[in-house]
């Protein structure tokens, strides 16, 4: 699997647009800045919703009203964040593919997506249609509070891993230990940066 990912990253790296994006004086920085700004918008909205579920903020606002108002900017932010994240990967595919932090980030992204899907299902099952059930309660039911807390934890870890991708503590060209090399996807005898 690591060899397949490495070969795919090499193929992407050989594309002229990948090189142009990475070596661009302004464009790479614009993409990265847009990624961070979209992250701030989407996670800001998500954290407000999660904190409302936990009963830590805006407890007087019905949950359905809050979610209805924040969902659009949150989803737009996530869309821009995903698009710019893919461009950042496209600009530096080999180093990113072999980054231990990037791999942790992907696992956490999958866990956050699964948690969001389960959270949404639990929310519908708990009867969150404006004006009934727990919608006006100070805190959501326990299962939803657990999902909201997990959401915050996952996203904090995702942001930390994303930031750590820039550092090369565990990069393959530093010849990490066997466990780290396996987790990072290092291909022995092949370093390409």
C-alpha positions as CSV (number, residue, x, y, z in Angstrom):
1,X,0.0,0.0,0.0
2,X,2.8,2.4,0.9
3,X,4.5,1.8,-2.5
4,X,1.2,2.5,-4.3
5,X,0.7,5.8,-2.4
6,X,4.4,6.7,-3.0
7,X,4.1,6.0,-6.8
8,X,0.8,8.0,-6.9
9,X,2.6,10.9,-5.1
10,X,5.5,10.7,-7.5
11,X,3.1,10.9,-10.5
12,X,1.3,13.9,-9.0
13,X,4.6,15.6,-8.3
14,X,5.6,15.2,-11.9
15,X,2.6,17.2,-13.1
16,X,3.6,20.7,-14.2
17,X,0.7,22.3,-12.3
18,X,1.9,20.7,-9.0
19,X,5.4,22.1,-9.5
20,X,4.0,25.5,-10.5
21,X,1.7,25.7,-7.5
22,X,4.5,24.7,-5.1
23,X,7.0,27.1,-6.5
24,X,4.7,30.0,-7.0
25,X,5.7,33.0,-5.0
26,X,2.1,34.0,-4.1
27,X,-0.3,31.3,-5.1
28,X,0.7,28.6,-2.6
29,X,0.6,31.2,0.2
30,X,-2.9,32.3,-1.0
31,X,-4.1,28.7,-1.0
32,X,-2.7,28.0,2.4
33,X,-4.1,31.2,3.9
34,X,-7.6,30.5,2.4
35,X,-7.4,27.0,3.9
36,X,-6.7,28.4,7.3
37,X,-9.5,31.1,7.0
38,X,-12.0,28.5,5.8
39,X,-11.0,26.3,8.7
40,X,-11.6,29.2,11.1
41,X,-15.1,29.8,9.7
42,X,-16.2,26.2,9.5
43,X,-14.8,25.2,12.9
44,X,-16.0,28.4,14.5
45,X,-19.6,27.6,13.5
46,X,-19.2,23.9,14.4
47,X,-17.8,24.7,17.8
48,X,-20.6,27.0,18.6
49,X,-23.1,24.2,17.7
50,X,-21.1,21.7,19.7
51,X,-20.8,24.0,22.7
52,X,-24.6,24.7,22.5
53,X,-25.1,20.9,22.7
54,X,-22.9,20.7,25.7
55,X,-24.9,23.5,27.4
56,X,-21.9,25.8,27.6
57,X,-23.1,28.6,25.4
58,X,-26.2,30.2,24.0
59,X,-28.4,28.0,26.1
60,X,-31.4,30.3,25.6
61,X,-31.3,29.9,21.8
62,X,-33.2,26.8,20.5
63,X,-30.8,24.4,18.9
64,X,-32.8,24.1,15.7
65,X,-32.6,27.9,15.2
66,X,-28.9,28.0,15.9
67,X,-28.2,25.1,13.6
68,X,-30.3,26.5,10.8
69,X,-28.4,29.8,11.0
70,X,-24.9,28.4,11.2
71,X,-25.2,25.4,8.9
72,X,-24.7,27.3,5.6
73,X,-21.5,29.2,6.5
74,X,-20.2,26.1,8.2
75,X,-20.8,23.9,5.1
76,X,-19.4,26.6,2.8
77,X,-16.3,26.8,5.0
78,X,-15.9,23.0,4.9
79,X,-16.2,23.0,1.2
80,X,-13.5,25.7,0.7
81,X,-11.4,24.0,3.3
82,X,-11.6,20.6,1.5
83,X,-10.8,22.2,-1.9
84,X,-7.8,24.1,-0.6
85,X,-6.6,21.1,1.4
86,X,-6.6,19.1,-1.8
87,X,-4.6,21.8,-3.5
88,X,-2.1,21.9,-0.7
89,X,-1.6,18.1,-1.0
90,X,-1.3,18.5,-4.8
91,X,1.4,21.1,-4.4
92,X,3.6,18.8,-2.2
93,X,2.4,15.3,-2.7
94,X,5.5,13.2,-1.9
95,X,6.5,14.8,1.3
96,X,2.8,15.0,2.4
97,X,2.1,11.4,1.6
98,X,5.1,10.3,3.7
99,X,4.2,12.6,6.6
100,X,3.3,10.8,9.8
101,X,1.2,13.8,10.9
102,X,-0.7,13.8,7.5
103,X,-1.6,10.1,8.0
104,X,-2.8,10.8,11.6
105,X,-4.8,13.7,10.2
106,X,-6.5,11.5,7.6
107,X,-7.4,8.9,10.2
108,X,-8.8,11.7,12.5
109,X,-10.7,13.2,9.5
110,X,-12.4,9.8,8.9
111,X,-13.2,9.5,12.6
112,X,-14.7,13.0,12.6
113,X,-16.8,12.3,9.5
114,X,-18.1,9.1,11.1
115,X,-18.8,10.9,14.3
116,X,-20.7,13.7,12.4
117,X,-22.8,11.1,10.5
118,X,-23.6,9.2,13.8
119,X,-24.3,12.6,15.5
120,X,-26.8,13.6,12.8
121,X,-28.6,10.2,13.0
122,X,-28.8,10.5,16.8
123,X,-30.0,14.0,16.5
124,X,-32.8,13.0,14.2
125,X,-33.7,10.1,16.4
126,X,-33.8,12.4,19.5
127,X,-36.4,14.5,17.7
128,X,-34.8,17.8,17.1
129,X,-37.4,19.5,15.0
130,X,-37.8,23.1,16.0
131,X,-40.0,23.6,19.1
132,X,-40.3,20.1,20.5
133,X,-38.3,17.6,22.5
134,X,-35.0,18.8,23.9
135,X,-34.6,21.7,21.4
136,X,-35.1,24.3,24.0
137,X,-33.4,22.5,26.9
138,X,-30.1,23.9,28.2
139,X,-28.2,20.7,27.3
140,X,-28.8,18.0,24.6
141,X,-29.3,14.4,25.6
142,X,-26.3,12.5,26.8
143,X,-25.6,10.7,23.5
144,X,-25.5,14.0,21.6
145,X,-23.3,15.6,24.2
146,X,-20.8,12.8,23.8
147,X,-20.9,13.3,20.0
148,X,-20.4,17.1,20.4
149,X,-17.4,16.5,22.8
150,X,-15.9,14.0,20.4
151,X,-16.3,16.4,17.6
152,X,-14.4,19.1,19.5
153,X,-11.6,16.7,20.4
154,X,-11.3,15.3,16.9
155,X,-11.1,18.8,15.3
156,X,-8.6,20.1,17.8
157,X,-6.3,17.1,17.0
158,X,-6.9,17.5,13.3
159,X,-5.8,21.1,13.4
160,X,-2.7,20.2,15.5
161,X,-1.7,17.4,13.1
162,X,-2.3,19.7,10.1
163,X,0.0,22.3,11.7
164,X,2.7,19.6,12.5
165,X,2.8,18.5,8.8
166,X,5.1,21.5,8.2
167,X,7.8,20.0,10.6
168,X,10.1,17.2,9.5
169,X,10.7,15.5,12.8
170,X,9.5,12.1,11.4
171,X,10.1,12.6,7.7
172,X,11.5,9.7,5.7
173,X,14.7,11.5,4.7
174,X,15.7,11.6,8.4
175,X,15.7,7.8,8.6
176,X,13.2,7.4,11.5
177,X,12.8,4.2,13.5
178,X,11.1,1.2,12.0
179,X,7.7,1.8,13.6
180,X,7.6,5.5,12.5
181,X,8.9,4.6,9.0
182,X,6.1,2.1,8.6
183,X,3.4,4.5,9.9
184,X,4.7,7.3,7.8
185,X,4.8,5.1,4.7
186,X,8.6,5.4,4.1
187,X,9.8,3.4,1.1
188,X,13.3,2.2,2.0
189,X,16.0,3.5,-0.2
190,X,13.7,6.1,-1.8
191,X,13.5,9.6,-0.6
192,X,12.3,12.3,-2.9
193,X,11.8,15.9,-1.7
